[in-house]
Amino acid sequence: MKKVLFVIDKVELKYFEFNKLVTNFWLIKELLERKNEVYITTIPNLLLRGDVAYTKCYESFLYENNIFYKDVKIEKEINDFDLVMFRPDPPVDIDYINATYIFDFVTKPRVVNLPSAIRDFNEKLHSVYFKNLMSENIVTASLADIENFLAVNKQIVLKPLNRCFGSGVMYLYEGDPNTRTIINTMTNNETTLVMVQKFLPGVKHGDKRVLTLGDRVLKYCIKKLPTSDDFKFNTHNDNYITTASLTDEEMHDFSNVAAQLNAKGICMAGLDVIEGKIIEVNVTSPCYFIKEINKLYNVELEKEICDFLLTQSLLSL
């Protein structure tokens, strides 16, 4: 029996029970079914006394095939856990960064993903590690640079560097009368860096979520479809999620990406892919779409993930 701690998002704590859309729900449920002790906490409940890291946490439990937690805070030293799942959602703001610093003083449990690795890997910007697998892109706050990039590529996408779920992502085409307004809004009048990517028309057919586990790519893949009122996937709904497949070339390329991420301490990631090109590498709290994959492929993906978490030799701090 293992003692496991999940660091989850504050909103997820609020809606903890019955939330089968959330990857953590399935992992916690599976770990509890295997008779492990599972505790949950949030960033504000982390603390440091001297050089010892603690958390005020809640014990979770199973009841009628759902997960719940006891509404009593228990203080525990983080080093007393066997496994820690560090999965708060973005934005990666100063509170998020400070939470990763707490884990610089955690030495014993395996931590997935390593907070220091998450801190050093921006999901948009550091995708450029794999630039040969990406569409053309720049990271800049310059109005002139973005306008020049737009003139060359005709259609572009601008992304904030610290958000998730497509929040704040904007599309621009050459000649758009709102061009300067959108660029100045996105860059806070040339004071904030943004990721700018060439628009890939294939997005109208959806983007693939490619899942990594350790140094391999899972064979289960889904496609996230855009809604009728947006150019991108923006709602977690079964109607906009379908099966997808990976070509042999994609499997080879993305397996190399998985190996590189795993070597950095990121053993769970979600690659967003359009036309064979990576547009983003999700490492903070990647959604594994377990409910949807289980239904589409008639599998129990949470079991495979938990087998890995409990038995593999993972990188530790």
N, C-alpha and C positions, 0 to 999 in steps of 0.2 A: 504493500500500500504506500502510495506517495502523497506527500503534502504539496498541494499546488496552489499558487496564487495567481489570479487574473487581475491585472490593472486595466480597468475598462473605462469607458467614457461616462461622464456624469449623466448624460441623457440616457445612456444604456442602463445605468443603475436605476433610473426612474422607471423605466419600462422593462425591468429585468425579466419578469415572468412572461411566458408564452411568446417571446419575441423570436419566432422561428426564422425570421429573415436575417438574423444576426449570426455570423460565424461562431461567435463565442457561445451562443446558446447550445449549439450542437456539440461543441468540444467539452463544455462543462457537463452537459448531460451524459455524454459518453464516459467521461472520466468518473463521474459519480456512479454510473452503472457498473463500472469496474471496481467499485468500493474504495476509490481514492477520496481523500479529504480535499475539498476545493473551497477556497476562500476568494472573496472578491473585494476590491478596493478601487479608489479613484485617486487621481493626482493630489488633490488637497489633503488626502489622508496619509500621505507619505511624510516621514519625518526623519531627522538625523539628530542623534545625541552624541556629541563628540564625533567619532568616526564610525559609529554604528548606526546602520539604517534600520528603521522600523516602519511598520504600517499599522494603522487602525483599520481593521477589515471586518467583513461579515462572513459567517459560515453559510455556505449554500447547501441545499438538500433537494432530494427528489420527492415528489408527491404526485401520484396519479399521472405519471409520465410527463411531468413538467418540472421545471426548476424554480426554486424559491430561495430566499435567504432569511436567516434569523435577524430580526431588526435590533441586534445588540452588537455594538462595536467591541471587538477584541483587539488588544494590542499585541503584535507579534514581531519578533526580529525577523527581517527578511532572509537572513542567512539560515534560518531554521527550515525554510522550504526546500523541497527537492527540485521544483520546477517553477519558474515564473513566466507567465505569458504577459508581455508588456504590449498592450493593444489599445491605448487611448487613441481616439480619432484626432485628426488635424482640426483646427489650424495648429501648426507647429509654432506656437508663440512663445513668449518668454517663460510662461508657466510650464509649458511642455518641455522646453530646454532645461529648466531648473529641475524637473523631475528626472531627466536623464542623468543629471549630475548626482542625484541621490544614489543612483545605481553604480556610480564609480566606487562606492564603498561597499558594494555587495560582492562577496567573493566565492560563496559556496554553491548556490543553486544554479542550474542551467537557466538562462534567460533568453526567451524567444520573443521577438528578435532582440539582439543586443541593443540596449538603449544608446550606447555610445556609437554604434553603427548607424542607427536611425538618425542620431544627431548629426552625423557626418555625411548623410546621404539625403539630399533633397530630391523628392520624388519626380519633380520636373527637371530641374537643372542637371542632376547627376545621371539622368538617362543618357546624357551625352557621353558617358563612359562607353556606350554602345553605339557611337555615332554612325558606324557603317550599317546599322540596322534601323536607323531613324530617317525621317524625312528631313529636308533642309530646315535649319533652325538657327536662331540667335537668342542670346539672353542679354537684355539691354534695358535702359530707362530712357534712351534717346529717341525723341520724336523723329529726327532726321533719319536715324538708322532704321527705324520701323517703316517709315515712309519709303525708303529706298528698297527695303526687303519686300514691301508690298508691290512696288513698281516692277520688281524682277519676277515675283511669284504669282502676281495677279489676285490670288485669294490666300488669306492667312488666318491663323487662329492665335489669339493672345490669351495667356494663362497666368493667373497669379501663382506665385511660387509656393505658397503655404496653405492652400485650401484643398478640399477634396470633393468627391461626388459631382464634379463638373461645375462647382460653384465659381461664379465670376468669369467663366470662359466666354470669350467674345469672338465672333466671326467678322472679318472685314473683306470686302472685295474692292478692287481698284476702281476708283471713281465714286465710292460710297460717300455721300455728302456729309456723313457723320464721322469721317475718318479721324480728323484731328480731335474732335470731342471724345471719341472712344479711346484713342491713344492717351490723351491727357488724363482721362479718368482712370484708366488702367495703371498708368505710371505715376499717378498723383503729381501731375505736371513735372514729369521727368525726374522724380526723386525716388521712385520705387522700381526695382528690377522686375521684369516679367519675362516669361518664356514666349517666344514668337516662333510659330511653326508654319511651314507651308501646308495649306489646306489639302487634305486628301479626299477627293470626291467619293471614294469608296465608303466614307462614313455614312452615307445615306443607306447603305446596306447593313450598317452596324459595325461595332468593333468587337474583336475577340478578347475574352479574358483568359489568358494563359497562366496556369497556376504552377508555381515551383514549390518543391518540398525537398529540402536538402540541396543536393547538386543535380537533381533531375526535374524533368517536367512531367506533370501528371497527364495521363492520357485523356482525361475528361476535360472538355473545353466547351465553353458556352459563347454565344454571340449576344451582345446587348444591342437591341434595336432602338433607333431614335423614335421619339414620339412624333405625332403629326404637327406639333407646334414648336419643334426644336430640331436642330441639326444633329443633336447628340442624345444619347441615353440619359434620361433625367428622372426616371421613376423606377423604383424597385417593384416591378409588377410582372407576374408570370407571362402576361400577354406580350411583353417586350424582351423575353429571354428565350432563346432556342438553342438547339445543339449546334456545334461547329466542329470542324476537324482541322488538324494541322498537317501541312505537307511534310514530306520527309526533310526538305530543306529547312523549314521552320522548326521542326523538332530538333534538328542538329544545331541550328543557330541558337535557339532559346535554351537548349541544354547547356551550352557554353555560358550563356548569361547566368543561368541558375548556379553553375559551378563557381563563377566569379562572385556572385552575391553571397553564396554560402561561405566562401572563404573570408568574406568581410564580417561574418556574423549575422547575415540576413538569410535565414533558412526557409522563411515563408514569404513569398512575394507574389504579386499579381501583375502580370504584364498586360497592358492594354495595347492591342495590335490592330492596325488598319492596313490593308493591302500588303501584308507581310512586314510592315514597318512598326516599330515600337513608338508609341506616342507618350507613354508614361510608365514608370515602374513604381507600383504601390508597395511600400514597405512598412508603413506605420501600423495600420490595422487592416491588412488586405482582406477583402470579402472573398470567401471561397464559394459563395453561392451554393452552399451545401444542400439546402432544401430543394433548389431547382435541379441540381445535378443528380441528386438521389431519385427525383421523379423522372427526369429525362432519360437517365441511363439505368434505372432500376438497380442502384448500388447503395451502399452505406458509406459514403466518403469519410464521415467522421471517424470511422473505425480505422481506416488507413492512416489518417492524419495522427490519431492518438497512438497507434502502433509506433509511428515514427517518433513522436514526442517522448514516449516512455522508454523506448528501447535503443534509440540511436545514440551514438556518441556525439553530442552537440558541443559547439564551441561555448565555453563559459567565459565569464568576465576575467 
